[in-house]
Amino acid sequence: MDFSRALDQIADIHQQMAKGEIYRGYRSLPIAASGLMGFAAGWMQTPALGTTDPIGFVLYWSTIAVCAALVGASEIIYNYIVHDDVPARRRTRQVVGQFLPSVLAGAIITVSFAHLSAALVPLLPGLWAICFGLGTFASRPYLPRATGWVALFYYLVGIALLWMARGPEPMQGWWVGGTFGTGQLLAAAVLYWNLERRAPLEIDGEETQG
């Protein structure tokens, strides 16, 4: 019984130590590419989607979201399948698992609103932004501290979009594309500045000490 308790304590220690480590699976280039996809999709959205075809608006942006997610997570997926060992894969599942509940919540809200009434669709861009902000903030313990500012950006824009949704204005592509494009570029900048930019300096420092 003491042996089992010791194993549990060791597992708890490892878990606490993992929370203090910065996850380096997210990379700035794929994240920035997904943001550029958002800008391009906002520019390409036809006006009819935002005026006469709200369900088409949902389908369009849901498809863009899936494609952008695959691009943004492409390096994580590749490393998970090809390069990562068992501990690294466990770490990836732990970090990505922090973000997934907000994605699931956004999907449930989207399907429910589209099913209940097309009149609820204008609320979705703001709710999507808030859900994305929640996921970003939930991942913050494993990411650079400046990620909190990215989450705050999504919160504030989400509130603004919900406020705008009560008016008669058509749903613009920039409501979604501009929000997520800007947010992803901010996230890419945070990753580059806090992780990737410092990597060569850290390597040089280690070599110098050796």
Secondary structure, 3 states (H helix, E strand, C coil): CHHHHHHHHHHHHHHHHHHCCCCCCCCHHHHHHHHHHHHHHHHHCCHHHHHCCHHHHHHHHHHHHHHHHHHHCHHHHHHHHHCCCHHHHHHHHHHHHHHHHHHHHHHHHHHHHHHHCHHHHHHHHHHHHHHHHHHHHHCHHHCCCCHHHHHHHHHHHHHHHHHHCCCCCCCCHHHHHHHHHHHHHHHHHHHHHHHHCCHHHHHHHHHHHC
